[in-house]
Amino acid sequence: AVLAPVPSESRGDRAMDYYQDSLHVGAVLRDYFALVVRHRSLPPTKRPPIGWCSWYCHGPNVSEGLLLASLETLGHMRETGELPWDLFQVDDGWQAAWGDWLSPDPERFPSGMKPIADAARNAGIVPGLWFAPTAVVASSILAKDHPDWILRDESGRPINGGFTAPGIWMLALDTTHPEVLAYIQRVVRTFVHDWGFG
């Protein structure tokens, strides 16, 4: 849409019209939401989890030993009531590369990710695992093995998928490709059913 410039002499009138229209819209929305509340049939939602996220303590420098030690310390705080939490979120840094979501970093997680999830569950905590399903770096095994999965512009160049800390440029997976969707499903299934997260 193209907006035509408003003549300066009519801007005040248009602002007042907009203000009055917004009051009307506000009243309509207020009435609508009041009606929704009166007639809602959804049961009350359960309490959202209170969690700990590795990113805010360790950034991308996580490891099996560090996470297990953090879980133990936090577990003691939970037992004493000092910190009432129930979610242990492993954030960025566990994977070998962005895109290689089925490959934990072998040096930092020599036993894989299942022991982390098992330790959290054994402590009565829900284990969570962060990932960015459509983000991939050019150096990943996934990008090298499946260049046809990378989202590209009309001239065939990979599309920039964004920038993240610590200074990593991403590519994006093409989610219109059926094999990409199958891969993402396999990743989630592995996280939940094989490794025990979620």
MDAnalysis code that builds the backbone (N, CA, C; Angstrom):
import MDAnalysis as mda
import numpy as np

u = mda.Universe.empty(594, n_residues=198, atom_resindex=np.repeat(np.arange(198), 3), trajectory=True)
u.add_TopologyAttr("name", ["N", "CA", "C"] * 198)
u.add_TopologyAttr("resid", np.arange(1, 199))
u.add_TopologyAttr("resname", ["ALA", "VAL", "LEU", "ALA", "PRO", "VAL", "PRO", "SER", "GLU", "SER", "ARG", "GLY", "ASP", "ARG", "ALA", "MET", "ASP", "TYR", "TYR", "GLN", "ASP", "SER", "LEU", "HIS", "VAL", "GLY", "ALA", "VAL", "LEU", "ARG", "ASP", "TYR", "PHE", "ALA", "LEU", "VAL", "VAL", "ARG", "HIS", "ARG", "SER", "LEU", "PRO", "PRO", "THR", "LYS", "ARG", "PRO", "PRO", "ILE", "GLY", "TRP", "CYS", "SER", "TRP", "TYR", "CYS", "HIS", "GLY", "PRO", "ASN", "VAL", "SER", "GLU", "GLY", "LEU", "LEU", "LEU", "ALA", "SER", "LEU", "GLU", "THR", "LEU", "GLY", "HIS", "MET", "ARG", "GLU", "THR", "GLY", "GLU", "LEU", "PRO", "TRP", "ASP", "LEU", "PHE", "GLN", "VAL", "ASP", "ASP", "GLY", "TRP", "GLN", "ALA", "ALA", "TRP", "GLY", "ASP", "TRP", "LEU", "SER", "PRO", "ASP", "PRO", "GLU", "ARG", "PHE", "PRO", "SER", "GLY", "MET", "LYS", "PRO", "ILE", "ALA", "ASP", "ALA", "ALA", "ARG", "ASN", "ALA", "GLY", "ILE", "VAL", "PRO", "GLY", "LEU", "TRP", "PHE", "ALA", "PRO", "THR", "ALA", "VAL", "VAL", "ALA", "SER", "SER", "ILE", "LEU", "ALA", "LYS", "ASP", "HIS", "PRO", "ASP", "TRP", "ILE", "LEU", "ARG", "ASP", "GLU", "SER", "GLY", "ARG", "PRO", "ILE", "ASN", "GLY", "GLY", "PHE", "THR", "ALA", "PRO", "GLY", "ILE", "TRP", "MET", "LEU", "ALA", "LEU", "ASP", "THR", "THR", "HIS", "PRO", "GLU", "VAL", "LEU", "ALA", "TYR", "ILE", "GLN", "ARG", "VAL", "VAL", "ARG", "THR", "PHE", "VAL", "HIS", "ASP", "TRP", "GLY", "PHE", "GLY"])
u.atoms.positions = np.array([
    [0.832, -1.178, 0.000],
    [0.000, 0.000, 0.000],
    [0.871, 1.233, 0.000],
    [0.415, 2.247, -0.680],
    [1.132, 3.510, -0.734],
    [0.279, 4.542, -0.035],
    [0.866, 5.259, 0.903],
    [0.150, 6.292, 1.627],
    [0.509, 7.649, 1.059],
    [-0.512, 8.435, 0.769],
    [-0.284, 9.787, 0.267],
    [0.025, 10.699, 1.448],
    [0.900, 11.673, 1.252],
    [1.182, 12.605, 2.348],
    [-0.074, 13.379, 2.733],
    [-0.195, 13.632, 3.995],
    [-1.349, 14.380, 4.505],
    [-0.970, 15.853, 4.541],
    [-1.797, 16.737, 3.948],
    [-1.496, 18.173, 4.005],
    [-1.400, 18.620, 5.460],
    [-0.467, 19.501, 5.735],
    [-0.210, 19.906, 7.117],
    [-1.436, 20.518, 7.781],
    [-2.288, 21.228, 7.003],
    [-3.441, 21.880, 7.629],
    [-4.507, 20.868, 8.063],
    [-4.508, 19.648, 7.492],
    [-5.536, 18.679, 7.875],
    [-5.010, 17.614, 8.829],
    [-3.733, 17.679, 9.206],
    [-3.174, 16.651, 10.092],
    [-3.848, 16.636, 11.453],
    [-4.150, 17.788, 11.995],
    [-4.801, 17.834, 13.298],
    [-6.168, 17.170, 13.260],
    [-6.964, 17.446, 12.184],
    [-8.277, 16.831, 12.057],
    [-8.157, 15.318, 11.920],
    [-7.182, 14.853, 11.144],
    [-7.007, 13.412, 10.942],
    [-6.569, 12.734, 12.235],
    [-5.755, 13.418, 12.990],
    [-5.328, 12.855, 14.273],
    [-6.536, 12.705, 15.188],
    [-7.412, 13.681, 15.207],
    [-8.612, 13.605, 16.045],
    [-9.531, 12.489, 15.553],
    [-9.685, 12.360, 14.219],
    [-10.492, 11.259, 13.675],
    [-9.915, 9.909, 14.099],
    [-8.602, 9.776, 13.983],
    [-7.949, 8.524, 14.372],
    [-8.187, 8.237, 15.848],
    [-8.054, 9.262, 16.677],
    [-8.252, 9.095, 18.117],
    [-9.676, 8.626, 18.411],
    [-10.674, 9.267, 17.771],
    [-12.060, 8.879, 18.005],
    [-12.327, 7.461, 17.483],
    [-11.747, 7.119, 16.320],
    [-11.902, 5.758, 15.793],
    [-11.280, 4.744, 16.739],
    [-10.128, 5.064, 17.303],
    [-9.463, 4.125, 18.194],
    [-10.271, 3.927, 19.467],
    [-10.965, 4.968, 19.931],
    [-11.832, 4.816, 21.096],
    [-12.965, 3.841, 20.775],
    [-13.525, 3.968, 19.570],
    [-14.595, 3.069, 19.158],
    [-14.081, 1.634, 19.055],
    [-12.937, 1.447, 18.409],
    [-12.341, 0.115, 18.270],
    [-12.039, -0.460, 19.647],
    [-11.519, 0.379, 20.536],
    [-11.231, -0.077, 21.896],
    [-12.479, -0.569, 22.596],
    [-13.584, 0.153, 22.426],
    [-14.849, -0.254, 23.057],
    [-15.345, -1.563, 22.461],
    [-15.235, -1.701, 21.153],
    [-15.663, -2.933, 20.491],
    [-14.819, -4.107, 20.994],
    [-13.506, -3.918, 21.059],
    [-12.640, -4.998, 21.547],
    [-12.938, -5.337, 22.999],
    [-13.156, -4.323, 23.816],
    [-13.474, -4.555, 25.223],
    [-14.751, -5.385, 25.339],
    [-15.780, -5.034, 24.554],
    [-17.034, -5.791, 24.577],
    [-16.827, -7.220, 24.084],
    [-16.028, -7.369, 23.034],
    [-15.766, -8.698, 22.486],
    [-15.079, -9.585, 23.524],
    [-14.026, -9.076, 24.153],
    [-13.292, -9.887, 25.128],
    [-14.139, -10.173, 26.361],
    [-15.009, -9.269, 26.745],
    [-15.916, -9.531, 27.861],
    [-16.855, -10.684, 27.504],
    [-17.326, -10.724, 26.256],
    [-18.185, -11.802, 25.789],
    [-17.423, -13.129, 25.776],
    [-16.191, -13.111, 25.311],
    [-15.372, -14.324, 25.289],
    [-15.195, -14.865, 26.706],
    [-14.887, -13.998, 27.644],
    [-14.695, -14.420, 29.028],
    [-15.974, -15.036, 29.583],
    [-17.122, -14.414, 29.309],
    [-18.405, -14.920, 29.817],
    [-18.743, -16.296, 29.269],
    [-18.361, -16.558, 28.032],
    [-18.783, -17.790, 27.368],
    [-17.637, -18.755, 27.083],
    [-16.527, -18.530, 27.685],
    [-15.392, -19.412, 27.385],
    [-15.662, -20.812, 27.922],
    [-15.165, -21.795, 27.197],
    [-15.369, -23.172, 27.624],
    [-14.041, -23.860, 27.902],
    [-12.964, -23.120, 27.862],
    [-11.657, -23.710, 28.117],
    [-11.432, -23.871, 29.618],
    [-10.857, -24.990, 30.012],
    [-10.548, -25.148, 31.437],
    [-9.384, -24.231, 31.807],
    [-9.233, -23.946, 33.077],
    [-8.088, -23.124, 33.488],
    [-6.781, -23.802, 33.070],
    [-5.813, -23.003, 32.716],
    [-4.527, -23.568, 32.307],
    [-3.710, -23.955, 33.529],
    [-2.777, -24.887, 33.326],
    [-1.917, -25.271, 34.435],
    [-0.819, -24.223, 34.603],
    [-0.220, -24.222, 35.763],
    [0.830, -23.260, 36.068],
    [2.000, -23.445, 35.096],
    [2.515, -22.359, 34.518],
    [3.679, -22.492, 33.644],
    [4.890, -22.927, 34.464],
    [5.817, -23.641, 33.830],
    [6.985, -24.103, 34.584],
    [7.880, -22.939, 35.000],
    [8.565, -23.149, 36.096],
    [9.607, -22.222, 36.534],
    [10.913, -22.927, 36.215],
    [11.754, -22.286, 35.445],
    [12.923, -23.009, 34.974],
    [14.237, -22.286, 35.087],
    [15.271, -23.049, 34.846],
    [16.656, -22.583, 34.785],
    [17.137, -22.839, 33.373],
    [17.860, -21.885, 32.802],
    [18.370, -21.989, 31.433],
    [19.882, -21.828, 31.454],
    [20.576, -22.772, 30.852],
    [22.044, -22.767, 30.885],
    [22.658, -21.526, 30.234],
    [21.960, -20.921, 29.284],
    [22.534, -19.780, 28.560],
    [22.897, -18.626, 29.492],
    [22.045, -18.370, 30.476],
    [22.230, -17.193, 31.323],
    [23.306, -17.394, 32.384],
    [23.795, -18.604, 32.513],
    [24.915, -18.870, 33.434],
    [26.193, -19.204, 32.674],
    [26.064, -19.950, 31.598],
    [27.245, -20.494, 30.931],
    [27.379, -20.097, 29.463],
    [26.388, -19.430, 28.896],
    [26.442, -19.099, 27.474],
    [26.579, -20.371, 26.655],
    [27.341, -20.327, 25.554],
    [27.482, -21.518, 24.716],
    [28.548, -22.487, 25.230],
    [29.135, -22.190, 26.383],
    [30.251, -23.005, 26.906],
    [29.776, -24.102, 27.844],
    [28.779, -24.843, 27.420],
    [28.238, -25.912, 28.252],
    [28.967, -27.218, 27.995],
    [28.919, -28.096, 28.990],
    [29.497, -29.429, 28.860],
    [28.722, -30.375, 29.758],
    [28.929, -31.653, 29.558],
    [28.247, -32.656, 30.367],
    [28.546, -32.443, 31.851],
    [29.818, -32.309, 32.197],
    [30.206, -32.125, 33.595],
    [29.634, -30.854, 34.195],
    [29.692, -29.761, 33.452],
    [29.185, -28.480, 33.941],
    [27.674, -28.534, 34.164],
    [26.952, -29.142, 33.243],
    [25.497, -29.219, 33.384],
    [25.096, -30.142, 34.536],
    [25.794, -31.254, 34.690],
    [25.474, -32.149, 35.800],
    [25.773, -31.485, 37.140],
    [26.871, -30.715, 37.206],
    [27.194, -29.983, 38.439],
    [26.139, -28.897, 38.712],
    [25.719, -28.200, 37.675],
    [24.678, -27.174, 37.830],
    [23.381, -27.805, 38.305],
    [23.027, -28.934, 37.728],
    [21.804, -29.632, 38.121],
    [21.873, -30.056, 39.589],
    [23.027, -30.530, 40.021],
    [23.174, -30.940, 41.421],
    [23.018, -29.745, 42.363],
    [23.685, -28.644, 42.052],
    [23.581, -27.436, 42.887],
    [22.142, -26.929, 42.929],
    [21.517, -26.837, 41.768],
    [20.141, -26.366, 41.697],
    [19.182, -27.340, 42.386],
    [19.500, -28.635, 42.323],
    [18.673, -29.631, 42.995],
    [18.653, -29.423, 44.498],
    [19.817, -29.102, 45.073],
    [19.879, -28.817, 46.512],
    [19.052, -27.576, 46.843],
    [19.130, -26.580, 46.003],
    [18.353, -25.351, 46.223],
    [16.850, -25.642, 46.133],
    [16.501, -26.563, 45.280],
    [15.083, -26.944, 45.143],
    [14.614, -27.698, 46.389],
    [15.449, -28.627, 46.853],
    [15.092, -29.434, 48.031],
    [14.888, -28.572, 49.279],
    [15.680, -27.529, 49.422],
    [15.558, -26.663, 50.600],
    [14.463, -25.624, 50.454],
    [13.895, -25.522, 49.262],
    [12.857, -24.528, 49.024],
    [13.412, -23.157, 48.668],
    [14.735, -23.055, 48.593],
    [15.369, -21.780, 48.255],
    [15.041, -21.349, 46.826],
    [14.905, -22.324, 45.935],
    [14.618, -22.024, 44.535],
    [13.592, -23.037, 44.023],
    [12.313, -22.660, 44.004],
    [11.277, -23.599, 43.559],
    [11.208, -23.649, 42.034],
    [11.869, -24.590, 41.445],
    [11.919, -24.669, 39.991],
    [11.617, -26.100, 39.555],
    [11.233, -26.256, 38.271],
    [10.888, -27.589, 37.794],
    [11.250, -27.838, 36.324],
    [12.062, -26.965, 35.738],
    [12.495, -27.132, 34.343],
    [13.982, -26.830, 34.235],
    [14.742, -27.746, 33.651],
    [16.185, -27.594, 33.445],
    [16.420, -27.493, 31.941],
    [16.649, -26.280, 31.448],
    [16.754, -26.013, 30.015],
    [18.213, -25.952, 29.575],
    [18.621, -26.885, 28.723],
    [19.951, -26.852, 28.112],
    [19.836, -25.985, 26.870],
    [20.624, -24.917, 26.819],
    [20.540, -23.968, 25.711],
    [21.682, -24.205, 24.725],
    [21.883, -23.269, 23.843],
    [22.875, -23.342, 22.772],
    [24.255, -23.746, 23.282],
    [24.964, -24.503, 22.468],
    [26.329, -24.909, 22.770],
    [26.492, -26.408, 22.899],
    [25.401, -27.138, 23.039],
    [25.482, -28.591, 23.207],
    [25.729, -29.313, 21.887],
    [25.318, -28.706, 20.777],
    [25.362, -29.362, 19.466],
    [26.745, -29.231, 18.835],
    [27.079, -30.178, 17.937],
    [28.356, -30.123, 17.219],
    [28.404, -28.896, 16.315],
    [27.280, -28.552, 15.707],
    [27.166, -27.360, 14.849],
    [25.690, -27.047, 14.695],
    [25.378, -25.782, 14.444],
    [23.986, -25.410, 14.165],
    [23.552, -26.184, 12.925],
    [22.472, -26.920, 13.032],
    [21.982, -27.750, 11.935],
    [22.239, -29.223, 12.188],
    [23.319, -29.543, 12.868],
    [23.643, -30.941, 13.188],
    [23.030, -31.298, 14.541],
    [21.702, -31.205, 14.599],
    [20.983, -31.338, 15.866],
    [20.972, -32.751, 16.413],
    [21.318, -33.730, 15.618],
    [21.386, -35.105, 16.113],
    [22.795, -35.475, 16.572],
    [23.696, -34.499, 16.571],
    [25.095, -34.746, 16.936],
    [25.536, -33.806, 18.045],
    [25.462, -34.256, 19.302],
    [26.016, -33.437, 20.384],
    [27.521, -33.280, 20.188],
    [28.078, -32.172, 20.685],
    [29.520, -31.953, 20.591],
    [30.219, -33.124, 21.277],
    [31.041, -33.897, 20.547],
    [31.629, -35.112, 21.121],
    [32.656, -34.849, 22.226],
    [33.293, -33.689, 22.216],
    [34.270, -33.385, 23.264],
    [33.577, -32.934, 24.544],
    [32.547, -32.131, 24.414],
    [31.872, -31.602, 25.598],
    [30.774, -32.524, 26.123],
    [30.254, -33.386, 25.259],
    [29.195, -34.327, 25.653],
    [29.554, -35.730, 25.167],
    [30.610, -36.302, 25.731],
    [31.075, -37.614, 25.257],
    [30.042, -38.729, 25.431],
    [29.134, -38.568, 26.376],
    [28.096, -39.587, 26.606],
    [26.794, -39.243, 25.893],
    [26.779, -38.165, 25.122],
    [25.564, -37.731, 24.452],
    [24.697, -36.908, 25.391],
    [23.462, -36.701, 25.010],
    [22.553, -35.844, 25.774],
    [21.629, -36.606, 26.714],
    [21.460, -37.887, 26.496],
    [20.555, -38.676, 27.328],
    [20.926, -38.633, 28.811],
    [22.201, -38.711, 29.199],
    [22.510, -38.647, 30.636],
    [22.061, -37.346, 31.308],
    [22.050, -36.260, 30.570],
    [21.590, -34.985, 31.132],
    [20.093, -35.062, 31.390],
    [19.345, -35.542, 30.400],
    [17.892, -35.671, 30.565],
    [17.567, -36.659, 31.689],
    [18.288, -37.772, 31.737],
    [18.045, -38.771, 32.787],
    [18.307, -38.192, 34.169],
    [19.395, -37.447, 34.319],
    [19.726, -36.855, 35.618],
    [18.652, -35.863, 36.053],
    [18.157, -35.066, 35.120],
    [17.093, -34.110, 35.456],
    [15.825, -34.853, 35.866],
    [15.434, -35.842, 35.098],
    [14.216, -36.604, 35.426],
    [14.361, -37.308, 36.780],
    [15.541, -37.862, 37.041],
    [15.780, -38.535, 38.326],
    [15.682, -37.561, 39.497],
    [15.928, -36.282, 39.240],
    [15.813, -35.252, 40.278],
    [14.393, -34.673, 40.348],
    [13.485, -35.214, 39.537],
    [12.110, -34.713, 39.533],
    [11.929, -33.443, 38.732],
    [12.863, -33.177, 37.823],
    [12.859, -31.959, 37.014],
    [12.578, -32.328, 35.561],
    [11.843, -31.482, 34.864],
    [11.597, -31.685, 33.435],
    [12.828, -31.195, 32.665],
    [13.439, -32.054, 31.850],
    [14.581, -31.607, 31.048],
    [14.124, -30.969, 29.739],
    [14.691, -29.816, 29.420],
    [14.394, -29.132, 28.166],
    [15.658, -29.000, 27.332],
    [15.504, -29.007, 26.030],
    [16.656, -28.894, 25.130],
    [16.328, -27.870, 24.047],
    [17.125, -26.799, 24.006],
    [16.951, -25.752, 23.001],
    [17.513, -26.228, 21.667],
    [16.840, -25.800, 20.591],
    [17.409, -25.917, 19.247],
    [16.675, -24.966, 18.327],
    [17.286, -24.686, 17.185],
    [16.691, -23.805, 16.176],
    [16.497, -24.658, 14.924],
    [15.317, -25.241, 14.752],
    [15.134, -26.288, 13.748],
    [15.458, -25.913, 12.310],
    [15.326, -24.649, 11.953],
    [15.585, -24.284, 10.556],
    [16.895, -23.537, 10.365],
    [17.675, -23.376, 11.424],
    [18.949, -22.661, 11.323],
    [20.090, -23.655, 11.108],
    [21.013, -23.272, 10.244],
    [22.129, -24.152, 9.904],
    [23.329, -23.282, 9.530],
    [24.515, -23.740, 9.869],
    [25.732, -23.035, 9.443],
    [26.326, -23.769, 8.241],
    [27.021, -23.032, 7.393],
    [27.583, -23.601, 6.168],
    [28.589, -24.705, 6.467],
    [29.253, -24.646, 7.610],
    [30.265, -25.648, 7.957],
    [29.676, -26.927, 8.547],
    [28.364, -26.978, 8.735],
    [27.738, -28.169, 9.338],
    [27.758, -29.339, 8.361],
    [27.710, -30.526, 8.917],
    [27.620, -31.734, 8.099],
    [26.317, -31.722, 7.311],
    [25.241, -31.260, 7.948],
    [23.943, -31.200, 7.279],
    [24.014, -30.356, 6.009],
    [24.620, -29.160, 6.103],
    [24.710, -28.271, 4.931],
    [25.581, -28.881, 3.840],
    [26.632, -29.560, 4.246],
    [27.527, -30.180, 3.253],
    [26.880, -31.392, 2.583],
    [26.142, -32.195, 3.385],
    [25.515, -33.401, 2.837],
    [24.232, -33.123, 2.064],
    [23.572, -32.013, 2.376],
    [22.274, -31.710, 1.758],
    [22.201, -30.252, 1.290],
    [23.035, -29.852, 0.345],
    [22.975, -28.457, -0.121],
    [21.619, -28.102, -0.732],
    [20.889, -29.098, -1.198],
    [19.558, -28.849, -1.766],
    [18.517, -28.515, -0.695],
    [18.854, -28.689, 0.569],
    [17.945, -28.357, 1.661],
    [18.042, -26.888, 2.068],
    [19.053, -26.180, 1.579],
    [19.281, -24.789, 1.973],
    [18.326, -23.870, 1.203],
    [17.705, -22.947, 1.927],
    [16.812, -21.969, 1.312],
    [17.644, -21.032, 0.437],
    [17.199, -20.811, -0.810],
    [17.963, -20.009, -1.772],
    [17.071, -18.958, -2.428],
    [17.724, -17.904, -2.909],
    [16.976, -16.875, -3.631],
    [16.774, -17.321, -5.073],
    [16.125, -16.465, -5.878],
    [15.789, -16.833, -7.261],
    [17.007, -17.080, -8.135],
    [18.175, -16.575, -7.733],
    [19.387, -16.829, -8.534],
    [20.202, -17.998, -7.978],
    [19.674, -18.667, -6.948],
    [20.341, -19.857, -6.424],
    [21.308, -19.620, -5.276],
    [21.438, -18.367, -4.842],
    [22.336, -18.070, -3.712],
    [21.635, -18.377, -2.399],
    [22.370, -18.939, -1.426],
    [21.756, -19.181, -0.109],
    [21.267, -17.877, 0.512],
    [20.115, -17.949, 1.140],
    [19.541, -16.788, 1.819],
    [20.112, -16.703, 3.222],
    [20.484, -15.502, 3.615],
    [20.986, -15.268, 4.954],
    [19.871, -15.538, 5.953],
    [20.129, -16.444, 6.889],
    [19.119, -16.808, 7.872],
    [19.234, -16.057, 9.182],
    [20.136, -15.081, 9.253],
    [20.266, -14.305, 10.481],
    [21.628, -14.451, 11.131],
    [21.792, -13.709, 12.183],
    [23.055, -13.600, 12.900],
    [22.790, -13.917, 14.358],
    [23.678, -14.644, 14.988],
    [23.498, -14.954, 16.403],
    [24.827, -14.868, 17.137],
    [24.734, -14.785, 18.442],
    [25.942, -14.793, 19.275],
    [26.514, -16.201, 19.246],
    [27.761, -16.367, 19.300],
    [28.819, -15.349, 19.348],
    [29.383, -15.058, 17.959],
    [28.666, -14.318, 17.157],
    [29.143, -13.894, 15.846],
    [29.017, -14.944, 14.763],
    [27.903, -15.648, 14.734],
    [27.710, -16.724, 13.755],
    [26.606, -16.313, 12.778],
    [26.919, -16.382, 11.478],
    [25.915, -16.131, 10.450],
    [25.257, -17.445, 10.083],
    [23.951, -17.431, 9.970],
    [23.160, -18.625, 9.695],
    [22.673, -18.670, 8.261],
    [22.470, -19.886, 7.818],
    [21.672, -20.147, 6.631],
    [20.335, -20.668, 7.142],
    [19.390, -20.826, 6.260],
    [18.080, -21.342, 6.666],
    [17.746, -22.578, 5.849],
    [17.061, -23.511, 6.496],
    [16.579, -24.678, 5.771],
    [15.283, -24.319, 5.047],
    [15.084, -24.940, 3.899],
    [13.894, -24.715, 3.085],
    [12.793, -25.666, 3.558],
    [11.870, -25.146, 4.348],
    [10.830, -26.004, 4.915],
    [9.754, -26.407, 3.910],
    [9.868, -25.966, 2.652],
    [8.965, -26.482, 1.624],
    [9.486, -27.798, 1.059],
    [10.701, -28.160, 1.417],
    [11.313, -29.419, 0.967],
    [10.844, -30.536, 1.906],
    [10.168, -31.561, 1.396],
    [9.642, -32.622, 2.267],
    [10.714, -33.303, 3.128],
    [11.925, -33.450, 2.605],
    [12.976, -34.103, 3.388],
    [13.422, -33.233, 4.564],
    [13.316, -31.917, 4.424],
    [13.651, -31.019, 5.538],
    [12.649, -31.216, 6.665],
    [11.371, -31.255, 6.325],
    [10.343, -31.470, 7.347],
    [10.515, -32.833, 8.012],
    [10.855, -33.844, 7.234],
    [11.082, -35.178, 7.801],
    [12.277, -35.155, 8.744],
    [13.317, -34.418, 8.386],
    [14.492, -34.298, 9.260],
    [14.124, -33.625, 10.584],
    [13.383, -32.533, 10.520],
    [12.989, -31.815, 11.739],
    [12.131, -32.721, 12.627],
    [11.225, -33.473, 12.012],
    [10.409, -34.418, 12.791],
    [11.284, -35.475, 13.460],
    [12.273, -35.966, 12.735],
    [13.182, -36.980, 13.293],
    [13.984, -36.411, 14.453],
    [14.412, -35.159, 14.333],
    [15.158, -34.501, 15.410],
    [14.295, -34.409, 16.668],
    [13.075, -33.916, 16.528],
    [12.190, -33.772, 17.688],
    [11.883, -35.143, 18.291],
    [11.615, -36.120, 17.449],
    [11.337, -37.475, 17.937],
    [12.541, -38.019, 18.717],
    [13.734, -37.788, 18.225],
    [14.947, -38.240, 18.912],
    [15.097, -37.542, 20.256],
    [14.926, -36.225, 20.280],
    [15.044, -35.475, 21.534],
    [14.095, -36.031, 22.598],
    [12.854, -36.272, 22.197],
    [11.820, -36.658, 23.153],
    [11.883, -38.154, 23.470],
    [11.871, -38.983, 22.458],
    [11.718, -40.425, 22.683],
    [13.031, -41.164, 22.945],
    [14.113, -40.718, 22.340],
    [15.394, -41.424, 22.541],
    [16.222, -40.793, 23.647],
    [16.283, -39.478, 23.672],
    [17.120, -38.805, 24.659],
    [16.366, -38.476, 25.938],
    [15.042, -38.349, 25.885],
    [14.242, -38.136, 27.086],
    [13.961, -36.692, 27.468],
    [14.081, -35.775, 26.534],
    [13.769, -34.371, 26.830],
    [12.301, -34.106, 26.619],
    [11.804, -33.055, 27.316],
    [10.432, -32.611, 27.119],
    [9.444, -33.197, 28.079],
])
